[in-house]
């Protein structure tokens, strides 16, 4: 079960409800190692770092690209760097379709006109 501080770091009003049924104790390390026992240790390490509940402990996309597991895919000369974060206007406490989330991202981040119109129609 995640630590209380890790759940609070999500800043999602109902995050604690999702973890109430979990068994207490360390989260993930043994189960990931058992599930991926025949895989490279780098993969298990990468999964541990990217699947952290607490976003402050989780690898960023830029950090993930420099991890040894992705080393053969990392090309800093050919990777865009995004200076702004993505902040969706859809509240965490509401459930919406994948299409709506996609439209929000495409409108906010890429500036696609069709997605902007779709987002306006949702409101």
FIDRENGU-578322 format. One record per residue: residue in three letters; x, y, z of N, C-alpha, C in turn. Coordinates in steps of 0.02 Angstrom, whole numbers, plus 50000, padded with zeros to 5 digits. Example, Ala and Ser with C-alpha at 12.3 -4.5 7.8 and 13.67 -1.06 7.14 Angstrom:
BEGIN
ALA506604971650390506154977550390506604983550390/SER506424988850354506844994750357506455000250394/
***
This chain:
BEGIN
UNK500434994150000500005000050000500455006250000/UNK500295011249960500705017349959500695020850027/UNK501225024450040501255028450101500745034050097/UNK500505036250155500015041650157500305047850122/UNK500935049350135501245055250104501255054650027/UNK501355048550002501355047649929500665048649900/UNK500155046249935499465047249912499285054649913/UNK499495058149966499355065349971499715069249916/UNK500295066949896500675070349844500315070349777/UNK499855065649767499465065549705498995071549699/UNK498815074449756498355080149758497705078649721/UNK497475072549730496835070449700496365068849758/UNK495775071949759495335071249816495135064049834/UNK495085059649786494855052849800495405047549794/UNK496025049649792496575044849783496605039749839/UNK496465041749900496505037049956495975031549951/UNK495405033049919494885028049911495105022349866/UNK495525023949818495765018849771496245013849803/UNK496565015949858497075011649889496825008349953/UNK496225009649974495965006850037495974999250038/UNK495844995949983495814988749981496484985249972/UNK497014989149966497674986149956497954983450021/UNK498364978250016498694975550074499224980450098/UNK499294981150165499824985550190500504982450176/UNK501004986650173501684984250162501994987550102/UNK502634985750089502984988850032502614987549967/UNK502614992549926502234992149863502704990749805/UNK502584985349771502874984349706503534980949698/UNK504024982249741504694979849726504714972349717/UNK504464968549765504494961249758504044958849702/UNK503474961849695503014959449643503284960949573/UNK503594966649563503894968149497504464963449483/UNK504874962349532505444957849522505204950749507/UNK504674948549541504404941849529504084941449460/UNK503704946649443503344946649379503824946949319/UNK504374950349328504864951149273505524947849290/UNK505494942049322506094938549344506554936449287/UNK506284935549227506694933449171506914939249127/UNK506774945249150506944951249110507594954349137/UNK507844959149099508454962749119508324966549184/UNK508814966749228508744970849290508604978149274/UNK508874980649218508744987649199508004988949188/UNK507644984049160506934984849149506574985449216/UNK506734981149263506414981349329506554988049363/UNK507164990349359507334996849388506945002449355/UNK506905002249289506535007249251505795007349272/UNK505505001549279504805001049300504705003749370/UNK505165002149416505115004849484505115012449484/UNK505545015249443505615022549442505045026149406/UNK504745022849357504205026149320503515024749348/UNK503445019549389502795017849416502705020049488/UNK503095024849510503015027549578502335030949585/UNK502015029849641501365033049654501465040549662/UNK501975042449699502115049449713502435052649651/UNK502115057649622502395060749562503065064149574/UNK503205065949636503845069149652504415064049653/UNK504255057649660504755052349660504815048949591/UNK504335050149549504295046949483504765050349434/UNK505055046449388505475049349336505075053949291/UNK505365059349271505065063549219505205060249152/UNK504875062449101504995059749034505725060749013/UNK505995066649027506685068049009507165063549048/UNK507025062349112507445057849152507385050749127/UNK506775048749109506665041949085507065040649021/UNK507115045548978507495044748916508235043548928/UNK508495045748985509205044748999509335038349039/UNK508815034749058508905028549095509245023349051/UNK509655019149081510035014349042509595009449002/UNK508995008049026508545003548989508355006448921/UNK508295013048917508105016248854508705019148817/UNK509295017548841509905020548813509965020048738/UNK509775014448710509855013748637509345017948598/UNK508835020448631508335024648597508455032048608/UNK508885033748655508995040748674509465044148625/UNK509215049648595509625053648550509485060948566/UNK509865063948611509725070748632509725075948576/UNK510055074348521510075078948464509435078748423/UNK509015073648435508415072848395507795071848439/UNK507775075248496507205074648541506955081648559/UNK506315082848548506045089448565506025090348641/UNK506125096448662506075098148733505475102848741/UNK505035101048786504435105048797504535109148861/UNK504475115648854504585120048911503985120648956/UNK503395119348929502785120248969502505113548989/UNK502155113449045501815107449067501115107049037/UNK500825101249040500135100449017499685100449077/UNK499195104749077498725105049132498025104649102/UNK497705098949113497035097949085496515101549127/UNK496025104449094495495107949131494955103249155/UNK495055096749145494565091749167494725089949240/UNK494255090949286494395089349356494525081949367/UNK494985080449414495155073549430494565069549458/UNK494105072949488493555069449521492985067749472/UNK493065069349409492555067749359492845062849308/UNK492425058149287492655053249238492385055249169/UNK492835055249120492655057049052492935051949003/UNK492735052448941492975047748890493705049148873/UNK494025044048846494715044848823494745050248768/UNK494235050748728494215055748674494235062848703/UNK493885063948759493885070648788494585072348814/UNK494905067648848495585068948872496055070148813/UNK495975066248760496385067148700496275074048670/UNK495635076148665495485082848638495805088248680/UNK495765087448747496055092448792496815093048780/UNK497145087448774497875087548763498035090548695/UNK497685088348643497815090948576497675098448571/UNK497155100748606496995107848604497495112048643/UNK497645109848705498085113748748498815113448726/UNK499045107648708499755106748695499935107948622/UNK499555105048577499725105548506499365111248471/UNK498825113748502498455119248473498035117348413/UNK497835111048408497415108848352496735112248355/UNK496545115548301495915119348299495305114748308/UNK495305109048277494725104448283494655102248356/UNK495215101148389495185099048460494945104848504/UNK495155110948488494905116748526494145117348521/UNK493895116348460493155116648451492815111148491/UNK493105105248491492805099648529492805101248604/UNK493355104148629493395105848700492875111148716/UNK492795116048674492285121348685491585118348686/UNK491475113248646490815110048644490675106148708/UNK491205103648742491115100048805490865104748859/UNK491055111048855490885115848909490225118948899/
***
